[in-house]
Amino acid sequence: MSTRDARGKRVLITGASGTFGRAIADRLRAEGAIVVGLDMRADPERSILACDITDDTRVADAVGQAIAQLGGLDILINNAGVGGPAPAELPPSDEVRLQLEVNLLGAWRVTAACIAALVESRGRIVMLASRMAVMQLPLAAAYGASKRALVAYADALRLELRPHVGVTCVYPSSVRSPIHGSTAAAGLSLEGMSKYEPLEGVVDAVLLAALSRRPRRDVTTTPRGAVEFFLARHLPALTDRIVAKTLAERTRSGAFDGAPLAAGVMARQRGTR
């Protein structure tokens, strides 16, 4: 699919200091776009404004400042996200609430603050979802739930804004980044559950979503990701069996030994409960 020229496009990206955000911003700037970022800490050298996207007032102020600085807005990239351990069998913790607050409601807040400017420019919204929005992995229920809900929000938004603003979801799989750190520290690493993919593929997919001449509904990041996306959407029982088999193998191998949050899974997998 052909893409539009990035030169002069006014872009706002959340999570602009992170692994994805930095790479996406650098690539857009290299192609001539004007980019302002939002992140927890300001970085004037990289045109990043300080903004806690869990705070209604700060979002409104920072987005207003960003749009004024850009002179309008053509593309919003909702990239900010957090992950962490969250077994589905346990009550919602602060970790769960944070992931829902950032990954879902944070994107919702920022988007709402940008709507008027995007309608005026007939712009584009890109949501960084996740393969886990369609293919859930165990022991990380909050992340998958937040990303699946983000996709549902994007679907509603697409219907409300068409034909004035295009809304596209991008579905990366696992990329090596600090977002996996807290899960690994809790002994719930998903190593072996996911195949890592290159960061460059994610950046390519985001630029395709942002600059395609006709808005695309969904964009995957690798050929393998496209197959997984298809299977998860059309053969969910099959993907459940594949993931369950992999979980059982990892549990038997001792991958979760010593991880309190995985105690229930280990007990059931080993037949002691």
FENKAQUI-V559695 format. One record per residue. N is the residue number from 1. RES is the residue in one small letter. SS is DSSP state (@ for helix, = for strand, . for the rest). BURIAL is # if it has 9 or more other ideal C-beta (glycine too) atoms within 8 Angstrom, else .. D_CENTER is the distance of its C-alpha to the mean C-alpha in Angstrom with 2 decimals. Layout:
((N,RES,SS,BURIAL,D_CENTER) (N,RES,SS,BURIAL,D_CENTER))
This chain:
((1,m,.,.,23.02) (2,s,.,.,24.30) (3,t,=,#,22.28) (4,r,.,.,23.41) (5,d,.,.,24.56) (6,a,.,#,22.10) (7,r,.,.,25.13) (8,g,.,.,25.37) (9,k,.,#,22.05) (10,r,=,#,20.92) (11,v,=,#,17.24) (12,l,=,#,15.33) (13,i,=,#,12.10) (14,t,=,#,10.58) (15,g,.,#,10.11) (16,a,.,#,12.69) (17,s,.,#,14.40) (18,g,.,#,11.82) (19,t,@,#,11.83) (20,f,@,#,9.43) (21,g,@,#,10.64) (22,r,@,#,14.19) (23,a,@,#,14.33) (24,i,@,#,13.02) (25,a,@,#,15.40) (26,d,@,.,18.19) (27,r,@,#,18.08) (28,l,@,#,18.16) (29,r,@,#,20.98) (30,a,@,.,22.78) (31,e,.,#,22.86) (32,g,.,#,24.33) (33,a,.,#,21.65) (34,i,=,#,22.00) (35,v,=,#,18.91) (36,v,=,#,18.54) (37,g,=,#,15.77) (38,l,=,#,15.05) (39,d,=,#,14.74) (40,m,.,.,16.75) (41,r,.,.,19.58) (42,a,.,.,21.18) (43,d,=,#,21.97) (44,p,@,.,24.51) (45,e,@,.,25.02) (46,r,@,#,21.50) (47,s,.,#,21.57) (48,i,=,#,19.05) (49,l,=,#,19.95) (50,a,=,#,19.69) (51,c,.,#,17.67) (52,d,.,.,16.63) (53,i,.,#,14.20) (54,t,.,.,15.62) (55,d,.,.,18.96) (56,d,@,.,20.10) (57,t,@,.,22.84) (58,r,@,#,21.08) (59,v,@,#,18.33) (60,a,@,#,21.19) (61,d,@,#,23.15) (62,a,@,#,20.58) (63,v,@,#,19.33) (64,g,@,#,23.02) (65,q,@,#,23.87) (66,a,@,#,21.21) (67,i,@,#,22.39) (68,a,@,.,25.95) (69,q,@,.,25.41) (70,l,@,#,23.91) (71,g,.,.,26.59) (72,g,.,#,24.26) (73,l,.,#,20.81) (74,d,.,#,19.94) (75,i,=,#,16.18) (76,l,=,#,13.36) (77,i,=,#,9.98) (78,n,=,#,7.51) (79,n,.,#,5.64) (80,a,.,#,6.84) (81,g,.,#,5.84) (82,v,.,#,8.55) (83,g,.,#,9.80) (84,g,.,#,13.42) (85,p,.,#,16.24) (86,a,=,#,16.84) (87,p,.,#,19.38) (88,a,.,.,19.65) (89,e,.,.,23.42) (90,l,.,.,23.47) (91,p,.,.,23.54) (92,p,.,.,20.54) (93,s,.,.,20.59) (94,d,@,.,19.53) (95,e,@,#,16.64) (96,v,@,#,15.53) (97,r,@,#,16.18) (98,l,@,#,14.25) (99,q,@,#,10.95) (100,l,@,#,11.72) (101,e,@,#,12.98) (102,v,@,#,10.17) (103,n,@,#,6.99) (104,l,@,#,9.24) (105,l,@,#,12.39) (106,g,@,#,11.39) (107,a,@,#,9.56) (108,w,@,#,12.66) (109,r,@,#,15.04) (110,v,@,#,14.07) (111,t,@,#,14.12) (112,a,@,.,17.43) (113,a,@,#,18.89) (114,c,@,#,18.26) (115,i,@,#,19.60) (116,a,@,.,23.21) (117,a,@,#,22.64) (118,l,@,#,20.44) (119,v,@,#,23.07) (120,e,@,.,25.74) (121,s,@,#,24.33) (122,r,.,.,23.17) (123,g,.,#,19.81) (124,r,=,#,16.37) (125,i,=,#,12.96) (126,v,=,#,9.82) (127,m,=,#,6.60) (128,l,=,#,3.51) (129,a,.,#,3.70) (130,s,.,#,5.36) (131,r,@,#,9.11) (132,m,@,#,9.53) (133,a,@,#,9.10) (134,v,.,#,12.43) (135,m,.,#,13.85) (136,q,.,#,13.86) (137,l,.,#,15.08) (138,p,.,#,17.74) (139,l,.,#,17.83) (140,a,=,#,14.14) (141,a,@,#,14.48) (142,a,@,#,12.71) (143,y,@,#,9.25) (144,g,@,#,9.94) (145,a,@,#,11.62) (146,s,@,#,9.11) (147,k,@,#,6.58) (148,r,@,#,9.93) (149,a,@,#,11.12) (150,l,@,#,8.45) (151,v,@,#,9.71) (152,a,@,.,13.15) (153,y,@,#,12.91) (154,a,@,#,12.04) (155,d,@,.,14.98) (156,a,@,.,17.27) (157,l,@,#,16.47) (158,r,@,#,17.20) (159,l,@,.,20.51) (160,e,@,.,21.47) (161,l,@,#,20.92) (162,r,.,.,22.27) (163,p,.,.,24.06) (164,h,.,.,23.48) (165,v,.,#,19.72) (166,g,=,#,17.52) (167,v,=,#,14.07) (168,t,=,#,11.92) (169,c,=,#,8.81) (170,v,=,#,7.73) (171,y,=,#,7.51) (172,p,.,#,7.67) (173,s,.,#,9.81) (174,s,=,#,10.84) (175,v,.,#,11.51) (176,r,.,.,13.98) (177,s,.,#,12.81) (178,p,@,.,13.85) (179,i,@,#,10.89) (180,h,@,#,13.10) (181,g,@,.,16.19) (182,s,@,#,16.76) (183,t,@,#,16.42) (184,a,@,#,18.88) (185,a,@,.,21.11) (186,a,.,#,21.48) (187,g,.,#,22.70) (188,l,.,#,19.93) (189,s,.,.,18.56) (190,l,.,#,16.96) (191,e,=,.,19.05) (192,g,.,.,20.78) (193,m,.,#,18.34) (194,s,=,#,15.96) (195,k,.,.,16.98) (196,y,=,.,15.40) (197,e,.,#,14.71) (198,p,.,.,15.45) (199,l,@,#,13.27) (200,e,@,.,15.42) (201,g,@,#,14.29) (202,v,@,#,10.67) (203,v,@,#,12.44) (204,d,@,#,14.87) (205,a,@,#,12.54) (206,v,@,#,10.97) (207,l,@,#,14.63) (208,l,@,#,15.82) (209,a,@,#,13.61) (210,a,@,#,14.79) (211,l,@,#,18.35) (212,s,=,#,19.45) (213,r,.,.,22.68) (214,r,.,.,21.76) (215,p,.,.,18.33) (216,r,.,#,16.68) (217,r,.,.,15.16) (218,d,=,#,12.89) (219,v,=,#,12.40) (220,t,=,#,12.18) (221,t,.,#,12.36) (222,t,.,#,15.60) (223,p,@,.,18.66) (224,r,@,#,18.03) (225,g,@,#,14.56) (226,a,@,#,16.41) (227,v,@,.,18.98) (228,e,@,#,16.73) (229,f,@,#,15.03) (230,f,@,.,18.61) (231,l,@,#,19.99) (232,a,@,#,17.48) (233,r,@,.,18.12) (234,h,@,.,21.84) (235,l,.,.,23.06) (236,p,@,.,21.13) (237,a,@,.,24.24) (238,l,@,.,24.40) (239,t,@,#,20.88) (240,d,@,.,21.72) (241,r,@,.,24.85) (242,i,@,.,23.27) (243,v,@,#,20.77) (244,a,@,.,23.67) (245,k,@,.,25.97) (246,t,@,#,23.72) (247,l,@,#,23.33) (248,a,@,#,27.09) (249,e,@,.,27.79) (250,r,@,#,25.70) (251,t,@,#,27.34) (252,r,@,.,30.76) (253,s,.,.,30.16) (254,g,.,.,29.73) (255,a,.,#,26.11) (256,f,.,#,25.66) (257,d,.,.,29.19) (258,g,.,.,29.49) (259,a,.,#,26.12) (260,p,@,.,27.19) (261,l,@,#,23.97) (262,a,@,#,24.62) (263,a,@,.,28.30) (264,g,@,#,28.16) (265,v,@,#,26.45) (266,m,@,#,28.97) (267,a,@,#,31.90) (268,r,@,#,31.16) (269,q,@,#,30.44) (270,r,.,.,33.70) (271,g,.,.,35.65) (272,t,.,.,36.86) (273,r,.,.,35.57))
